[in-house]
Each structure stands twice: as structure tokens, then as C-alpha cells.
Amino acid sequence: MAVKENKLESSMVLKKVVDTVDGKDKFRSQKFSKIKSEADSKDIYDIAMLMSSLIMYPVKEILREDQSLVVNE
């Protein structure tokens, strides 16, 4: 019984600091979907850095979420 993974798509999530209350950061995430699963992580990072210069809040983290379909062959 072989299991196969089919990569579908990826998403980029920018986690932004929107406020600081009592010394603790408050975050908001913004997700950008439909990124090709073959996209290189360096390219995603570079795009996120370019986009961060256009966003009002500082970007704390850049996340990549990959989605795959797992099937039994």
C-alpha cells in the first residue's frame, strides 16, 4: 500500500504587530493564497519583504502554508 502526496498550492501569511498593550504585542495576520507550490521559499520571502514596505504595520513573521492531497495508490 503506497501513499502519494500531491502538492496543491501554498499560501503566504504575514503576521503583523498592530498594537502593544502592557508591553505585549498584539498581532494580526494577513493571508495571501494561491501561490504555486513550486515557488521557492526565498522568492516568497523576497515578495513578503517588498509587501511589508507597503503595509502600515511592521511584519513580525512570514509563514508559508503548504497544502497537499494525500492519496492511497
Backbone hydrogen bonds, N-H to C=O, Kabsch-Sander energy under -0.5 kcal/mol:
donor,donor_aa,acceptor,acceptor_aa,energy
4,K,71,V,-3.0
6,N,4,K,-0.5
6,N,69,L,-3.1
7,K,5,E,-0.6
8,L,67,Q,-2.8
9,E,67,Q,-0.9
10,S,35,I,-3.0
11,S,65,E,-2.3
12,M,32,F,-2.6
13,V,63,L,-2.7
14,L,30,Q,-2.8
15,K,13,V,-0.6
15,K,61,E,-2.7
16,K,14,L,-0.7
16,K,28,R,-3.3
17,V,58,P,-2.4
18,V,16,K,-0.7
18,V,26,K,-2.6
19,D,26,K,-1.2
21,V,24,K,-2.7
24,K,21,V,-2.1
26,K,19,D,-3.5
28,R,16,K,-2.1
30,Q,14,L,-2.0
32,F,12,M,-3.1
33,S,31,K,-0.5
35,I,10,S,-2.6
39,A,36,K,-1.8
44,I,40,D,-2.0
45,Y,41,S,-2.4
46,D,42,K,-2.6
47,I,43,D,-2.4
48,A,44,I,-2.4
49,M,45,Y,-2.4
50,L,46,D,-2.0
51,M,47,I,-2.7
52,S,48,A,-2.2
53,S,49,M,-0.9
53,S,50,L,-0.6
54,L,51,M,-1.6
55,I,51,M,-0.8
60,K,15,K,-3.2
60,K,58,P,-0.5
61,E,15,K,-1.6
63,L,13,V,-3.0
65,E,11,S,-2.6
66,D,64,R,-0.6
67,Q,9,E,-2.6
69,L,6,N,-2.9
70,V,68,S,-0.5
71,V,4,K,-2.8
71,V,69,L,-0.6
73,E,2,A,-3.3
73,E,71,V,-0.5
